[in-house]
Every structure is written in C-alpha cells, then in structure tokens.
C-alpha cells in the first residue's frame, strides 16, 4: 500500500510542478478535473490497484501536487509578477533581490522555509487533531471574528503615523470591496481555456502589475549569484510555522497576512528571512488544512475540499489510516518539492540574467493580460483593471502592500 501511495505521490509532484510554474493554472483546477474524472480513473486502475484503494491513491496524488505547488508557485510570483495569495507580498522583496543579482537567495529562502513548514506541519498534525477533537474546535470558532478584527487592526496600524493609518484603512476597505465582488457576486469567469478563478486577475492586479509598472528599470538584469546553500537558517521557517498554525484554521488569514503580522510582532528587515517566513506559512496551511478537514469536515482550500468529496468520512477522526497515507504523500512531496524549487530557480535565474528590465516588464505584463483573458474571459480583464487601480493606492500614499490583504479578510469578516 505504501508503495502504491508513493507512486501516486511522485506522479502528483510532477503535476504540482506544472501548476506551480504556469500562471493561471491552479492546483485547485487540477483537483477539480481529477474529481470529475474519478469514475474514469477508477475503471482505468481496475486490476492494478484494489478497488477500495483507488480513492486514497487519487487523493495522495492531489495532496502531493498541492504541497509541491506551494513550493514552486513562489517562482512565477517573483520572476513574472503573477501571485497567488500565498506569495503576493513576496513579489517586492524577491524582485529586489533579483535586481541585486541575488535571485537564488530568494529561491533558496523560499525552499528552506517551505521545507521547514511542511516538516513541522506533518509532525504537528496528529497532536493538533487530538487537541481539536477534545473540544478546542468550538472555542476557536467562537473567537474567529475577534481574531480577524485584531489582525486587520494590526495591518492598518502598521502604516502609522496617523495619515498613513487613514489611507491604510481606505486601501483596506477598497480592496475588501473588490474581494467581496470577486468572491460573492455571480461574475462570469470563463475563458477560451475553460472556467478559471477571478482570484487570479484580482491578486495579479493588486500585487503583481503595480510592481512591474512602477519598477521603471532600464538596465539589464544582472548575472545571478548563488553563493550559499542556506541564506536564512531555520528561525524564519519556525516563525512561519507559528503563524501558519493560526492561518491553517482561521479563514481569511493567508500566508501574506500571517507573515505581515509576524513581522510586526517579531520584526525582521531581511528580505530573505521575510520570504522564508511567507513560504513556510503557505506550506503549513496546505498540510494543516487536512487537520481542519478531518475534524470539521470542511476545507480551507479547493484541493482539500476535493479530497473530502472523494474520501468522505474515511479521513475523519484522529490518525485514521487514510489520514496517515495523506501525510506520507505530503512528506514525499516536501522532499521532492525542495529539490524541484532549487532546480527551477536555477533555470529561471539563468534564463533571466542579461535581459533588459524594461522589455521584460512589458513582455510579462502582456503575458499576464493574455493569461487572464484566456482563463477568465472579458470579466477577468474588468477585475484586473479594477485591481490595478486599487493596487496603486498604497503606492500613491507611500503605504505597504499588506493593507491590500483586505481583499481576502474583509469578505470573510463580514459575510
């Protein structure tokens, strides 16, 4: 059984590499396709895998793809400016390191943070199951709104003194209104490549395109150095584990939000360490969302929701067999994901060295607009334009980008 699960996990690693590197194609989309094709997969595996084990094999593939995706998606976020919620605010420090010839420092920092976060989450999974099943779940649900209000306040107050706080609150509310429209209104999001998600144009417009449009670079991207295998150590990753544990349960608290809160509570000005913390939080939430599923029956991500649909109650309870198999898949994916991130990062930095910044920015902007159109259609372009306008608000008033995380927090807080 473990051999079969391992084969499924390695297959998922390859799929997670593809979804992580290609902007606009999310691992949630892959999971939905596999859910739709599950009857066909079951019949195809008939005779190769016992019928009762097909479901856990498919879910192990989805789990490993999700973990590898959480490692790899840092690369297009920084090098192309196409962010997901996990790495939205990493764009700016990562871009700075790239222009300083230290792009591999950013990549290695993200890979180390993700590895530490995934390893810690796997170790914590069963103890957290025990605590949550012992009555902590109800207590956490009761304080959800209070936690979101406190975190929102921290994000806004981080823009002090007063004029910055006022402008930060305005940007928070504007992005929150945009997020509400994207998440709650019946806006069509079909393109030539099928049904997409409007989160992609929203996050690209809020965080990615403003960075590219305002960079103003005219020289060539310098040759990238790779002096040390570990530019950050393990402390930033452990900080990410702490915040990721919170983000893994409370809705609306993404990796970006968690990293910002941790940087306020535990200040750290190093861009490499910030990137490592963000990456750790993203991977922790990916793994611990399984704990949420096993306890509450609900998911914090599309992949986990699909896993719940396929496995049903068999993943519930403390340390069930299927739950342990999914943790094994995550462990395999963490090791493969670390290696794939380093290899992909070296390929990206090698390709990008010597390219004219201005031409590259224009090419990437055009590429992202085409991807948005192909995956989400005309309404995706409308959301992209609205998001870009909102994304320039912090730049106009000299604010940090983290107040734009209201796009995810405010809809959850209010509705």
N, C-alpha and C positions, 0 to 999 in steps of 0.2 A: 504493500500500500504506500509506504513512504517513497519507494522508487517511482511509482506512478505519479504521486504528488510532485516529486522533484522534477520529473519530465514536464509536467504541466506548468510548474513554476518557471522553469527555464524558457519554455515557449512564451509565457507571459512577459518575461523580461525583454524579449525581442520586441513584442508588441508595445510594451511600455516605452521602449527606446523610440519607436516610430511616433507614438502620440506625443511624447515629450519634446521631440525635435521639430515637429511640424506644427506651426501656429495654426490655430483654428480647429485642430482635430484633438479633442479632449479625450482622456481615458474614460470619462463618463459615456461618451458616444460609443466607444468600443464595448463597454459593458452592456449598453442597451442593445447593440447589434447581437451580442452573444446571447442575451436573454431571448430576443426574438427568434434566433436560430437554434435555441436549445433543443427542440424536438429533432431537428435535422442532425445536430451534433450527437445526440443520444443514439440515433439509428446508425450513424457512421462509426461510432465507437463500439457498437454491439459486437461481442465476440472478442474484442481486445481488452475491454475493461468491464468488470462486473456491473450489471445494470444499476445496482444500488450505489456504486461509487462514481458514476458519471457526474452527478451533481457537484460533489466536492472537488472533482478534478477541474471542472469548468470554473468553479469559484476560486480554486487555488490559482488558476491562470489569471483570473481577474484581479485577485489580490496582489500577485507579484507584479502584474502590469501597473497597478496603481502605485505601488511602492517605487518601482523604477521610474515611473513618470514623475513622482515627487522629487527624485534626484535630478533627473535630466531637464525638467522644464525650466530650471534656472538659466540654462544656456540661451534659448531664444529670448527669454525675458531681458537679459543683459545685452546680448550681441545684436538682437533685432528689435528690441523695444516692444515685444509682444507679450505682455504679462498676463499671468493668471493671479488669482487672489493671493496665492501662496508667496509670490515673489514680487509683488507690484512695487514696493518701495525699495527693493534691492536694485532697481534699474540704475538709479543715480549713483550710489557708491560703486557699483560694479562698472558702470561706464567710466567713472573717474579713474579707476584702477586700469581699465583697458587703455585709456588715453595716456596713462603714465607708463605704459609698457608692462603692466603687471596683471594682465588679464588672467593668467594661470593662477595667480594668487587668489583671485576671486573664485575661480572654478574649484580649486583645491579647498578653499574655505567652505564653500557650499557642500562639497562632497563629504568633508570631515564632519560638518555639522549634521548632515543628513544621516551619516552612518552612526554617529553617537545617539542621535534622536531615535532612530529605528531600533537600535540595540536596547536602549533603555526602555522604550515603549514595550518591546517584547517581554522584557524581564518584569515590567510592572503590570502587565495585562491581567494575569490571574489574581494577584493581590488586590488590584482595583475592582475586579469582578466581585471578590468576596466582600469588600467594603460596601460597594454599591448595592449588592443584593441583601446586605444586612440592614437596610433602611436609610442609607445615605442618599439614595436617589431622590426620594421625596423632599428631603431637606435642600438639596441642590436646586431642584425645580422651583422651590419657593423663593429662592434668592436670585433667580436668573435675571429678573428685571433690575434689581438693585445692582448686580454686578455690571450689567451693561451700562447703567447710568454712571456708575463710578468710572468705568473705563472711558466712556465718552467724555466725561469731565476732565480726565487726565489728558486726553488727546487735545482738547481745546485749551486748557490751562497751560499746556506745554508751549503755546505760542505767546506767552506773556512777554512784555508788559501789556497794558490794557488795550491799546488799539489793535494789537495782534490778536488778543483774545476775542474781540468783537468780530474782526474779519475771519478768524478761525471758525467761530460759531456760524457765521454766514456761509462759509465754504462747506462746513459740515452739513448744514441743513440743505443747501443746494444739491450736494452730492447725494444726500439721503432721499430727496425728492426724485432725483434721477433714478436711484436704485429702486425706489418704490414702483416707478413706471415700468422699469425693466422686469421686475420680479412679479408684479401683481396684475398689470394691465394685459389684456389679450392682444398683444402686438405680434403680428406675423413675423416669423424669423426663418423662412425657407429660402434657400438659395439654390443655385444650379447643382451644388454638391449635396443637397438634401437639407434636412432640418438641423439647424445649428442652435447656438445659445447666444442670447443677447448680452450675456456677461462678457463675452469676448470683445465686442466693439466698445462696451462701456469701460472696461478696465484698460483697454488699449488707448482709448481717448482720454481717460483721466490721468493715466500714469506714463504711457509709452510715447505717444505722439508729441505731447508738450516737451518732453525731454529731447526728442530728436529735432523738433522745430526750433527750439531755443538754444541748441548747443552752439550753433554758429561756427563750428570747426571748419577750417580751410586747409590745414596741412594734411599730411599723410599720417595714418595711424602708425605709431612706432612699432618696431620689432618687439615681440613679446618675450619676456624673460621668464624663466621657471627655476629660480634659484634654490628653493627649499621645498621638500615634500609636505611639510606641515607649517604653514604660516600663522596658525592661530592657537594651536593647542586644544585641550578638551573643555576648558572652562566655558567658552561661549556656547558650545553644544549643550552643556549641562544647564545653562540658563534657559536655553530653548526648551529643554525637557520640562522644566518647571512651568513655563508659560504654556507649553504645548499641552500639558495635562489639563490646564484650565480651558484652553481653546478646544480641546477634544470633546468637552461635554457641553459647554455653553454655546448656543447658536449665535452666529454673527461675529464671533471673535476669531478672526483669521490669523494666519501667520504674521502678516504685516502688522495688525493691531497688537498682537502679543509681543512682537519684537519692539514695537514703539514703547509699550508700557514697560517692558523690561529695561529699555534704555533710559527711561525716566527714573525708574526705581533703582536700577543698578547702572549708572552712567558708564558709557564706553564709546569713545570717539573714533576708534579704529574702524575703518570701513570693512576690513576683512572680518573682524570679530562680529560686526553687525550682520554681515551676510551669513556667517556661520550660524548665528542665533536664529535668523529667519528660516534658514534651511532646516535646522533642527526642529523648529516648531512645526513646519509643514509636514515633515515625515512623521513626527509624533502623532499629530492629529490624524494622519492617514491610518496608522496602525490602531490607535486607541478608539477610532470610530467603530472598530469591531466590538470593543467592550460595550459601547453605547448600544449597538445592535443586539448583543447578547443579553443585555439587561432590560432595555426598554422596548426592544423590537423595532425601534426607529433608527434611521441612519442620518449621519451628518454629511454624507456625500452620495453622489449618484452611484458610484461603484458599490458601496456598502448596501444601498437600498436594493440593488440588483442581486447581490449575494443573499440578502434576506428573502427576496422573492423566490430565489431558486432553492435555498436550503430550508426555508420555513423555520419551524420551531427546533430543528435539529442543531442549530447553532446556539440556542438559548441555554442558560444555566452556566454554572461555574465549571470551567475546564472540561467541557464536552469534547468528544473525540473530533468532531468537525472543527471546533474552535481551535484545537491544538494543531490540526493539519493546516489551517489558515496561518497560524503563527509560524509554522515551519516554512511555508511559502514566503512569508514576509522576511524570514531570516535569510533564505536563499537569495531573495531579491535584493536585500540590503548589500550583500557582498558583491553580487553582480552589478548592481546599480552604482556602487562606488567606482568600480573599475570602468564601467561604461562612461561615467561622468568625466573621469580623467582623460580617457581616450577621445571622447567627443570634444572636450575642451581644448585639447592639444590640436585637434584637427581644425576647430573653429579659429583659434588664435593664429595658427599657421596660415590659414586662408585669408584672414582679415588684415594681417600685417602688410603695411605698404599701400593699402587702399586709401584713396582720397576721402577724407571725412565728409566733405560736403556732398560729393557724389553718392557715397554710401548712404548717407542720411536720406537723400532724395529717393534713392532706389528702394530703401527699406520702407519709407512712407508709402510709396506707390504699391509696393508688395502687400503691405498691411491693408490698404484700402481695397485691393483686389480680393484678398482673402476674406475680408468682411463681406464684400459683395457676393462672393461665391458661396459662403457658408450661411449668411443670414439675409441676403437679399436687400432690396431698397430700404426697408425699415432699419436694417442694421447700419446703413450709411447715415440715416437720420439720427440714430442713437450715437453713432460715432461723432458726428458733428456737434451734437449737444454735449457730449462728454468732453470733447476737446475744449470747447468754450468754458465749461466748468473747470477743466483741468488747468486752465491758465489763470484762474482766480488766485490760487496761492502764489504763483509767480508774480502776479501784479502787485501783491501786497507784501511780498517778502516772507511768505509763510513756508513751513514744511509741508510735504505732500500728505502726511499722515491724516490730516483733518478730512481728506477726501475718502477715508475709510468709512465715513458716514453713509456711503452708498450701500454698504452691507449691514452696518449696525442699526441705522435708524429704522429701516423697514421691519427688522426683527423686533426691535424695541417697541414699536408702535402697533404692529399688527401680528 
